[in-house]
């Protein structure tokens, strides 16, 4: 009967341990993976933005308009910043200019004349420009490293290392 006394005393407490461990396991999973997933989505967005602007830069350079690369890039950063401001703070959706053009125009003018609008647009502009710059540095370093690695592999395979 001594074994049953131990089981009766420990059994109810084991349920609390399992519940507590499940809670902490779930909470730690959320804390560990949500930022990682968010960072992947954010990074993939900046990568897509960088690749689109790189294609625009190649297009301008192929047409002999290379001097326009920086002004066009900065202009696109500004347009993106205004778009993010209108989408996040004004809560404009893409269909609203078509469905309710007058109301959309009024809301846009009201938002752009708000005293904090330039500050928020400038902050998003800086975040976009810095994100583009950092993404470009990472992509260009990764491409250069990959090319060096391929060169080393080719040299090793051909025996000229």
N, CA and C of each residue as an Amber inpcrd file, in Angstrom:
protein
   483
   0.8050000  -1.2030000   0.0000000   0.0000000   0.0000000   0.0000000
   0.8510000   1.2710000   0.0000000   2.1040000   1.1270000   0.3340000
   2.9550000   2.3200000   0.3840000   3.1010000   2.9200000  -1.0110000
   3.1440000   2.0790000  -2.0500000   3.2410000   2.5720000  -3.4140000
   2.0340000   3.3860000  -3.8180000   0.8840000   3.0030000  -3.3720000
  -0.3350000   3.7360000  -3.7100000  -0.3570000   5.0990000  -3.0450000
   0.1950000   5.2080000  -1.8490000   0.2450000   6.5140000  -1.1780000
   1.0890000   7.5030000  -1.9840000   2.1980000   7.0390000  -2.5030000
   3.0570000   7.9060000  -3.3060000   2.3300000   8.3440000  -4.5720000
   1.6660000   7.3950000  -5.2400000   0.9360000   7.7170000  -6.4650000
  -0.1880000   8.7040000  -6.1960000  -0.8990000   8.5230000  -5.0880000
  -1.9930000   9.4420000  -4.7700000  -1.4840000  10.8390000  -4.4540000
  -0.2870000  10.9260000  -3.9000000   0.2670000  12.2460000  -3.5630000
   0.9130000  12.9190000  -4.7770000   1.5320000  12.1310000  -5.6590000
   2.2560000  12.7050000  -6.7910000   1.3430000  12.8940000  -8.0060000
   0.3900000  12.0070000  -8.2110000  -0.4750000  12.0200000  -9.3900000
  -1.1350000  13.3490000  -9.6800000  -1.8530000  13.9520000  -8.7330000
  -2.5030000  15.2340000  -9.0330000  -1.5120000  16.3390000  -9.3880000
  -0.3330000  16.2920000  -8.8220000   0.6630000  17.3180000  -9.1210000
   1.2670000  17.1450000 -10.5110000   1.2860000  15.9200000 -11.0150000
   1.8470000  15.6650000 -12.3430000   1.0310000  16.3760000 -13.4290000
  -0.2870000  16.4280000 -13.2470000  -1.1300000  17.1360000 -14.2170000
  -0.7220000  18.6050000 -14.2800000  -0.4740000  19.2200000 -13.1370000
  -0.0380000  20.6260000 -13.1230000   1.3090000  20.7910000 -13.8120000
   2.2180000  19.8260000 -13.6060000   3.5240000  19.8950000 -14.2560000
   3.3670000  19.7990000 -15.7740000   2.5330000  18.8840000 -16.2270000
   2.3250000  18.7190000 -17.6650000   1.6990000  19.9800000 -18.2520000
   0.7000000  20.5420000 -17.5770000   0.0750000  21.7810000 -18.0720000
   1.0760000  22.9230000 -18.1330000   1.8660000  23.0730000 -17.0600000
   2.8450000  24.1560000 -17.0010000   3.8960000  23.9690000 -18.0930000
   4.3950000  22.7450000 -18.2610000   5.4020000  22.4940000 -19.2930000
   4.8370000  22.7170000 -20.6920000   3.5880000  22.3290000 -20.9240000
   2.9800000  22.5530000 -22.2320000   2.8490000  24.0440000 -22.4980000
   2.4310000  24.8090000 -21.4810000   2.3040000  26.2570000 -21.6390000
   3.6550000  26.8700000 -21.9900000   4.6980000  26.5120000 -21.2430000
   6.0120000  27.0930000 -21.4950000   6.5750000  26.6350000 -22.8410000
   6.3140000  25.3900000 -23.2130000   6.7750000  24.8930000 -24.4970000
   6.0950000  25.6690000 -25.6340000   4.7890000  25.8680000 -25.5310000
   4.0590000  26.6080000 -26.5580000   4.5200000  28.0690000 -26.6000000
   4.6790000  28.6810000 -25.4360000   5.0840000  30.0840000 -25.3750000
   6.4920000  30.2660000 -25.9390000   7.4090000  29.3800000 -25.5960000
   8.7740000  29.4790000 -26.1210000   8.8060000  29.2380000 -27.6260000
   7.9470000  28.3660000 -28.1170000   7.8680000  28.1460000 -29.5590000
   7.4110000  29.4200000 -30.2570000   6.4070000  30.0650000 -29.7010000
   5.9190000  31.3240000 -30.2820000   7.0140000  32.3820000 -30.2360000
   7.6750000  32.5020000 -29.0930000   8.7260000  33.5100000 -28.9690000
   9.9050000  33.2290000 -29.8900000  10.1650000  31.9570000 -30.1590000
  11.3100000  31.6200000 -30.9920000  10.9950000  31.7260000 -32.4770000
   9.8090000  31.2960000 -32.9180000   9.5430000  31.1740000 -34.3410000
   8.8240000  32.3480000 -34.9630000   8.0060000  33.0480000 -34.2260000
   7.2930000  34.1900000 -34.8150000   8.2740000  35.2540000 -35.3110000
   9.2790000  35.6380000 -34.5200000  10.2340000  36.6220000 -35.0680000
  11.0210000  36.0960000 -36.2700000  11.3210000  34.8030000 -36.2790000
  12.0560000  34.2300000 -37.4010000  11.2080000  34.2860000 -38.6700000
   9.9600000  33.8930000 -38.5710000   9.0670000  33.9230000 -39.7330000
   8.8670000  35.3640000 -40.2040000   8.6780000  36.2840000 -39.2620000
   8.5160000  37.6910000 -39.6150000   9.7720000  38.2100000 -40.3200000
  10.9440000  37.8350000 -39.8170000  12.2010000  38.2740000 -40.4370000
  12.3440000  37.7050000 -41.8450000  11.9060000  36.4680000 -42.0550000
  11.9720000  35.8730000 -43.3920000  11.0700000  36.6360000 -44.3600000
   9.8470000  36.9490000 -43.9260000   8.9520000  37.7070000 -44.7990000
   9.5000000  39.1070000 -45.0760000  10.0130000  39.7660000 -44.0560000
  10.5790000  41.1010000 -44.2300000  11.7890000  41.0540000 -45.1680000
  12.6560000  40.0840000 -44.9560000  13.8340000  39.9460000 -45.8130000
  13.4740000  39.6180000 -47.2450000  12.4740000  38.7600000 -47.4320000
  12.0750000  38.4270000 -48.8020000  11.4450000  39.6330000 -49.4930000
  10.7510000  40.4690000 -48.7410000  10.1980000  41.6950000 -49.3280000
  11.2890000  42.6450000 -49.7660000  12.2980000  42.8430000 -48.9120000
  13.4080000  43.7110000 -49.2920000  14.2090000  43.1130000 -50.4440000
  14.3310000  41.7850000 -50.4800000  15.0330000  41.1530000 -51.5970000
  14.2840000  41.3840000 -52.9070000  12.9730000  41.2170000 -52.8850000
  12.1860000  41.4600000 -54.0940000  12.2940000  42.9220000 -54.5240000
  12.2610000  43.8350000 -53.5630000  12.3990000  45.2690000 -53.8650000
  13.7670000  45.5550000 -54.4760000  14.8160000  44.9740000 -53.8900000
  16.1600000  45.1790000 -54.4220000  16.2790000  44.6400000 -55.8460000
  15.7480000  43.4400000 -56.0790000  15.8390000  42.8470000 -57.4130000
  15.0640000  43.6570000 -58.4520000  13.9140000  44.1960000 -58.0460000
  13.1380000  45.0360000 -58.9670000  13.9020000  46.3150000 -59.3120000
  14.5130000  46.9370000 -58.2970000  15.2760000  48.1580000 -58.5740000
  16.5560000  47.8490000 -59.3490000  17.1390000  46.6670000 -59.1530000
  18.3170000  46.2850000 -59.9320000  17.9330000  46.1100000 -61.4020000
  16.7550000  45.5340000 -61.6630000  16.2840000  45.3990000 -63.0430000
  16.0320000  46.7720000 -63.6530000  15.4720000  47.6890000 -62.8560000
  15.2500000  49.0520000 -63.3450000  16.5900000  49.7240000 -63.6580000
  17.5720000  49.5150000 -62.7900000  18.8920000  50.1070000 -63.0190000
  19.5180000  49.5540000 -64.3080000  19.4310000  48.2280000 -64.5030000
  19.9670000  47.6360000 -65.7390000  19.2410000  48.1840000 -66.9690000
  17.9330000  48.3520000 -66.8700000  17.1520000  48.8880000 -67.9840000
  17.6330000  50.3040000 -68.3360000  17.7820000  51.1480000 -67.3200000
  18.2270000  52.5180000 -67.5880000  19.6370000  52.5340000 -68.1640000
  20.5200000  51.6950000 -67.6350000  21.8930000  51.6700000 -68.1460000
  21.9470000  51.1380000 -69.5760000  21.1130000  50.1600000 -69.9080000
  21.0700000  49.6350000 -71.2820000  20.5770000  50.6800000 -72.2760000
  19.7600000  51.5960000 -71.8320000  19.2170000  52.6470000 -72.6940000
  20.0940000  53.8960000 -72.7070000  21.2340000  53.8450000 -72.0020000
  22.1260000  54.9990000 -71.9530000  21.6680000  56.0700000 -70.9820000
  20.8220000  55.7030000 -70.0430000  20.3000000  56.6610000 -69.0700000
  20.8180000  56.3650000 -67.6580000  22.0640000  55.9330000 -67.5830000
  22.6410000  55.5490000 -66.2960000  22.6860000  56.6750000 -65.2770000
  22.7490000  57.9120000 -65.7540000  22.7900000  59.0400000 -64.8110000
  21.4730000  59.2120000 -64.0580000  20.4020000  58.5840000 -64.5450000
  19.0950000  58.6930000 -63.9050000  18.8600000  57.6140000 -62.8400000
  19.8030000  56.7070000 -62.6530000  19.5970000  55.5930000 -61.7200000
  19.3460000  56.0740000 -60.2920000  20.1950000  56.9580000 -59.7970000
  20.0440000  57.4190000 -58.4100000  18.7700000  58.2530000 -58.2350000
  18.4830000  59.2390000 -59.1000000  17.2350000  59.9890000 -58.9090000
  15.9850000  59.1100000 -58.9960000  15.9720000  58.1580000 -59.9220000
  14.8020000  57.2890000 -60.0500000  14.6740000  56.3900000 -58.8250000
  15.7930000  55.8660000 -58.3300000  15.7610000  55.0160000 -57.1310000
  15.2470000  55.8000000 -55.9300000  15.7450000  57.0100000 -55.7390000
  15.2680000  57.8330000 -54.6140000  13.7960000  58.2020000 -54.7830000
  13.3880000  58.4780000 -56.0160000  11.9770000  58.7680000 -56.2690000
  11.0870000  57.5700000 -55.9550000  11.5570000  56.3730000 -56.3050000
  10.7750000  55.1740000 -55.9840000  10.7340000  54.9170000 -54.4780000
  11.8470000  55.2060000 -53.7880000  11.8190000  55.1090000 -52.3200000
  10.7500000  56.0500000 -51.7490000  10.6960000  57.2620000 -52.2920000
   9.7080000  58.2290000 -51.8080000   8.2860000  57.7660000 -52.1160000
   8.0580000  57.2770000 -53.3230000   6.7210000  56.7700000 -53.6640000
   6.3230000  55.5950000 -52.7700000   7.2700000  54.7230000 -52.4900000
   6.9810000  53.6070000 -51.5790000   6.6490000  54.1210000 -50.1810000
   7.3900000  55.1160000 -49.7200000   7.1360000  55.6680000 -48.3890000
   5.7400000  56.2890000 -48.3140000   5.3540000  57.0260000 -49.3500000
   4.0040000  57.6090000 -49.3740000   2.9600000  56.4980000 -49.4420000
   3.2200000  55.4680000 -50.2360000   2.2890000  54.3450000 -50.3330000
   2.1310000  53.6060000 -49.0120000   3.2340000  53.3860000 -48.3160000
   3.1530000  52.7290000 -47.0050000   2.3980000  53.6170000 -46.0280000
   2.6560000  54.9090000 -46.0660000   1.9280000  55.8300000 -45.1850000
   0.4290000  55.7710000 -45.4560000   0.0510000  55.8270000 -46.7220000
  -1.3770000  55.7930000 -47.0480000  -2.0060000  54.4380000 -46.7080000
  -1.2580000  53.3790000 -46.8700000  -1.8000000  52.0580000 -46.5780000
  -1.8600000  51.7340000 -45.1000000  -0.8380000  52.1470000 -44.3420000
  -0.7770000  51.7770000 -42.9290000  -1.4910000  52.7730000 -42.0180000
  -1.3100000  54.0690000 -42.2600000  -1.8990000  55.0520000 -41.3430000
  -3.2750000  55.5130000 -41.8000000  -3.4590000  55.6740000 -43.1030000
  -4.7510000  56.1180000 -43.6140000  -5.6560000  54.9100000 -43.8450000
  -5.0760000  53.7440000 -43.9650000  -5.7920000  52.4820000 -44.1790000
  -6.5110000  52.4540000 -45.5280000  -5.8560000  53.0090000 -46.5440000
  -6.4230000  52.9570000 -47.8890000  -6.1710000  51.5840000 -48.4900000
  -7.1440000  51.0790000 -49.1810000  -7.0200000  49.8120000 -49.8870000
  -6.9250000  50.0830000 -51.3900000  -6.4400000  49.1100000 -52.1350000
  -6.1750000  49.3200000 -53.5550000  -7.4360000  49.5680000 -54.3740000
  -8.5770000  49.0780000 -53.9290000  -9.7990000  49.2360000 -54.7170000
 -10.5350000  50.5460000 -54.4140000 -10.1810000  51.2200000 -53.3410000
 -10.9190000  52.4210000 -52.9520000 -10.8580000  53.5520000 -53.9700000
  -9.7410000  53.8120000 -54.6460000  -9.7610000  54.8670000 -55.6680000
 -10.7260000  54.5700000 -56.8120000 -10.9890000  53.3020000 -57.0760000
 -11.9100000  52.9330000 -58.1480000 -13.3500000  53.0090000 -57.6620000
 -13.6070000  52.5050000 -56.4680000 -14.9680000  52.4210000 -55.9460000
 -15.4540000  53.7590000 -55.3960000 -14.5860000  54.4370000 -54.6500000
 -14.9600000  55.7210000 -54.0300000 -13.8620000  56.7520000 -54.3060000
 -13.7630000  57.2470000 -55.5360000 -12.6440000  58.1360000 -55.8700000
 -12.6550000  59.4660000 -55.1180000 -13.8190000  60.0510000 -54.9290000
 -13.8780000  61.3570000 -54.2540000 -13.5080000  61.2060000 -52.7860000
 -14.0800000  60.2090000 -52.1130000 -13.7730000  59.9750000 -50.7090000
 -12.2880000  59.6370000 -50.5250000 -11.7460000  58.8540000 -51.4480000
 -10.3280000  58.4900000 -51.3740000  -9.4490000  59.7180000 -51.5440000
  -9.7950000  60.5730000 -52.4820000  -9.0270000  61.8010000 -52.7000000
  -9.0660000  62.6950000 -51.4640000 -10.2530000  62.8480000 -50.8690000
 -10.3820000  63.6770000 -49.6710000  -9.5860000  63.1020000 -48.5040000
  -9.6790000  61.7960000 -48.3010000  -8.9290000  61.1620000 -47.2110000
  -7.4300000  61.2880000 -47.4240000  -7.0000000  61.1540000 -48.6850000
  -5.5720000  61.2680000 -48.9840000  -5.0770000  62.6810000 -48.7170000
  -5.8200000  63.6800000 -49.1770000  -5.4160000  65.0670000 -48.9210000
  -5.4130000  65.3830000 -47.4310000  -6.4150000  64.9140000 -46.7300000
  -6.4680000  65.1350000 -45.2840000  -5.2730000  64.4940000 -44.5960000
  -4.9310000  63.2840000 -45.0040000  -3.8020000  62.5880000 -44.3810000
  -2.4780000  63.2740000 -44.7050000  -2.3100000  63.7020000 -45.9550000
  -1.0440000  64.3130000 -46.3450000  -0.8620000  65.7080000 -45.7570000
  -1.9410000  66.3460000 -45.3520000  -1.8130000  67.6610000 -44.7120000
  -1.7250000  67.5520000 -43.1930000  -1.7860000  66.3470000 -42.6580000
  -1.6230000  66.1280000 -41.2230000  -0.2030000  66.5300000 -40.8320000
  -0.0380000  67.1170000 -39.6800000   1.2670000  67.6660000 -39.2840000
   2.3460000  66.5880000 -39.1230000   1.9770000  65.3800000 -38.7790000
   2.9620000  64.3140000 -38.5940000   3.2310000  63.5180000 -39.8730000
   2.5020000  63.7880000 -40.9230000   2.6710000  63.0280000 -42.1670000
   4.1030000  63.1130000 -42.7140000   4.7020000  64.2960000 -42.7920000
   6.0770000  64.3480000 -43.3170000   7.0710000  63.5550000 -42.4680000
   6.8670000  63.5650000 -41.1680000   7.7770000  62.8240000 -40.2790000
   7.6540000  61.3230000 -40.5400000   6.4230000  60.8390000 -40.6230000
   6.2140000  59.4150000 -40.8520000   6.6940000  58.9920000 -42.2400000
   6.4150000  59.8210000 -43.2350000   6.8710000  59.5050000 -44.5930000
   8.3970000  59.5110000 -44.6460000   9.0310000  60.4690000 -43.9830000
  10.5040000  60.5220000 -43.9540000  11.0710000  59.2940000 -43.2380000
  10.4330000  58.8700000 -42.1600000  10.9120000  57.6920000 -41.4340000
  10.8020000  56.4340000 -42.2990000   9.6920000  56.2990000 -43.0090000
   9.5310000  55.1390000 -43.8970000  10.5030000  55.2330000 -45.0710000
  10.7520000  56.4480000 -45.5720000  11.7270000  56.6470000 -46.6460000
  13.1060000  56.1820000 -46.1950000  13.5070000  56.5920000 -44.9930000
  14.8250000  56.1930000 -44.4690000  14.8830000  54.6780000 -44.2740000
  13.8170000  54.1070000 -43.7120000  13.7950000  52.6490000 -43.5060000
  13.8710000  51.9100000 -44.8410000  13.1730000  52.4000000 -45.8410000
  13.2040000  51.7760000 -47.1620000  14.5830000  51.9070000 -47.7980000
  15.1620000  53.0930000 -47.7120000  16.4800000  53.3100000 -48.3090000
  17.5510000  52.4800000 -47.5950000  17.5100000  52.4480000 -46.2720000
  18.4960000  51.6530000 -45.5230000  18.2890000  50.1620000 -45.8060000
  17.0420000  49.7200000 -45.8210000  16.7670000  48.3210000 -46.1320000
  17.2450000  47.9420000 -47.5150000  17.0370000  48.8310000 -48.4750000
  17.5050000  48.5820000 -49.8430000  19.0220000  48.5270000 -49.8860000
  19.6800000  49.4460000 -49.1840000  21.1410000  49.4850000 -49.1670000
  21.7140000  48.2240000 -48.5150000  21.1710000  47.8380000 -47.3720000
  21.6640000  46.6500000 -46.6670000  21.4050000  45.3930000 -47.4930000
  20.2200000  45.2920000 -48.0640000  19.9120000  44.1330000 -48.9020000
  20.8590000  44.0700000 -50.0950000  21.1170000  45.2080000 -50.7050000
  22.0540000  45.2400000 -51.8240000  23.4430000  44.7990000 -51.4130000
  23.9010000  45.2550000 -50.2510000  25.2300000  44.8560000 -49.7760000
  25.2880000  43.3580000 -49.5210000  24.2400000  42.8060000 -48.9130000
  24.2160000  41.3720000 -48.6230000  24.1560000  40.5650000 -49.9180000
  23.2980000  40.9680000 -50.8510000  23.1590000  40.2370000 -52.1110000
  24.4620000  40.2960000 -52.9030000  25.0510000  41.4630000 -53.0060000
  26.2840000  41.5880000 -53.7730000  27.4310000  40.8160000 -53.1340000
  27.5050000  40.8100000 -51.8020000  28.5340000  40.0230000 -51.1130000
  28.2920000  38.5280000 -51.3180000  27.0300000  38.1080000 -51.2710000
  26.7140000  36.6910000 -51.4680000  27.0450000  36.2570000 -52.8910000
  26.7470000  37.1000000 -53.8660000  27.0520000  36.7710000 -55.2610000
  28.5650000  36.7040000 -55.4620000  29.2900000  37.6680000 -54.9070000
  30.7560000  37.6570000 -55.0460000  31.3540000  36.4280000 -54.3660000
  30.8490000  36.0790000 -53.2040000  31.3360000  34.8990000 -52.4960000
  31.0190000  33.6270000 -53.2730000  29.8150000  33.5630000 -53.8270000
  29.4510000  32.4080000 -54.6430000  30.3420000  32.2710000 -55.8580000
  30.6550000  33.3810000 -56.5000000  31.5310000  33.3400000 -57.6730000
  32.9380000  32.8980000 -57.2940000  33.4390000  33.3920000 -56.1500000
  34.7570000  32.9410000 -55.6900000  34.7370000  31.4470000 -55.3930000
  33.6650000  30.9930000 -54.7640000  33.5500000  29.5640000 -54.4540000
  33.5040000  28.7140000 -55.7050000  32.7550000  29.1580000 -56.6940000
  32.6890000  28.4170000 -57.9650000  34.0660000  28.4050000 -58.6290000
  34.7780000  29.5280000 -58.5550000  36.1330000  29.5770000 -59.1210000
  37.0710000  28.6140000 -58.4160000  36.9670000  28.5330000 -57.0930000
  37.8050000  27.5890000 -56.3500000  37.4710000  26.1430000 -56.6970000
  36.1890000  25.8570000 -56.8280000  35.7790000  24.4970000 -57.1830000
  36.2870000  24.1470000 -58.5750000  36.1720000  25.0640000 -59.5120000
  36.6590000  24.8060000 -60.8780000  38.1730000  24.6080000 -60.8820000
  38.8700000  25.4380000 -60.0940000  40.3220000  25.3070000 -60.0460000
  40.7270000  23.9770000 -59.4100000  40.0100000  23.5550000 -58.3990000
  40.3030000  22.2880000 -57.7330000  40.0190000  21.1160000 -58.6450000
  38.9140000  21.1810000 -59.3600000  38.5430000  20.0870000 -60.2550000
  39.5500000  19.9780000 -61.4180000  39.9490000  21.1170000 -61.9270000
  40.8810000  21.0830000 -63.0610000  42.3230000  20.8500000 -62.6080000
  42.5810000  20.9250000 -61.2950000  43.9100000  20.6340000 -60.7620000
  44.8660000  21.7960000 -60.8110000  44.3810000  23.0150000 -60.9680000
  45.2640000  24.1840000 -61.0290000  45.2180000  24.9970000 -59.7550000
  44.8180000  24.3930000 -58.6570000  44.7060000  25.1280000 -57.3970000
  46.0290000  25.4010000 -56.8910000
